């Protein structure tokens, strides 16, 4: 479904984390509570040295602070302005993954950036 952006958003990381199935990661932080990162884990990918937030549902945890990716993932966030059009492809933990219609770029947005978005 395509939605209109009602709140601008800026990238929080200019070099986003990209992970593949089977990549091993180390957990650095976890958020609990009604925050924008609920059910997200801040991880380090030691091979690339990159860090970023990863939805916990995509991680198989095999030790207290270590896990392996169960599917590919990109932490790319989009830069959007009010009035932009966005196609939602997936919803996870208060964020939406999809495509910015004007450029075709794929990435994440907080769901509150979209008009009348209901999960």
N, C-alpha and C positions, 0 to 999 in steps of 0.2 A: 504494500500500500504506500502511496505517496502522501507526504505531509508537508505543511509549510512551517518553516523555522520562525519561531516567535521570540527567541532569545539568542543573541549571538554567543558564539563559543570560540575560544582560542586554544590552540594546542598547548598542552602542558609539557610536552617532550618533543624536541625537534629531531631526535634520533630514536624512534620507537622500537621497542622490543619486538622481535619476530621469532617465533618458535615453530618447530616442526614436530610431528608425531615422534615420540621416543626421546626428545630432548630432555636432559636432566636439568633440574632447577633447584635452587636453594631458597627457602622462604626467609625473608628478612623482616616482614611486618604483616600483621593481619588486623583488620578493623572489625569491631563488633559494635552494633548500635545503628540507629537510623541515619547513617551518613551516606554520602554519595558513593562510597566504596564498600558498602555492605556486601559481604560474600566475595570480596576481591582479596587477593594475596599479593603483597609486594615481593617480587622475586628477582633473583640474580641468575642469569644464564652465564655460567663461568666460561664457557667456550668463547662467547662473543664479548663478554664483559659488560653486556647491556643489562639494565634493570628496568622494571616496570610492573604495573598492575596486571594481574591475570585472574580471570574468573575461576573460583575454586572448583567449579564443576568440570573444568577441563584438565584437572590435575589428578593423577593417581599418586596419593601420598604413601610412600613406603618407609619413611623414617619421620621422626618428629619435625625436622626442618628440611626435608628433602622430598622431591617428587619427580615424576616423569609426565610429560605431556601426552594426553590421550588423543589429541587432535592438533592440527596446525592452528596457529593463532598470531594475529598481528595486533599490537597495541596502538596502531595509528589512530589518532584523533583528528577530526576535521576542523578546519577553520570555516565557520559559517556566519552569515549575516542575516538579519531579519528579512524575511521575504524569500529566502532561498528555498528550493524544493529538495526534499530528501526522501529517498525510497528505503523503507525499513525492510531489512531482510532477516534480522534476528534480534531478540530481546534477551538481555542477561543482566540481572542484578541492578536495575535502575538505569541501564545504558542501552542504546540501540546501535546495532551494526547495520550499515547500509551504504547507499550510493548517493553522492551529491549529484543531482541531475545536471547541473550546468557544466560540470567538468568530468563527470564519470568517476571521480576519485572515491575510493572505498575507505571507510573508517568508522570510528565510534563517536557518538554524541550522548550527552546526558538526556534522558527522555523528556525532561522538563523543557528542553529547547524546542520541542515540537508541539504544534497546535493540536489540542484535543486528543492527545495520544493516550490510549487506553490499552493496557496489556491484555 
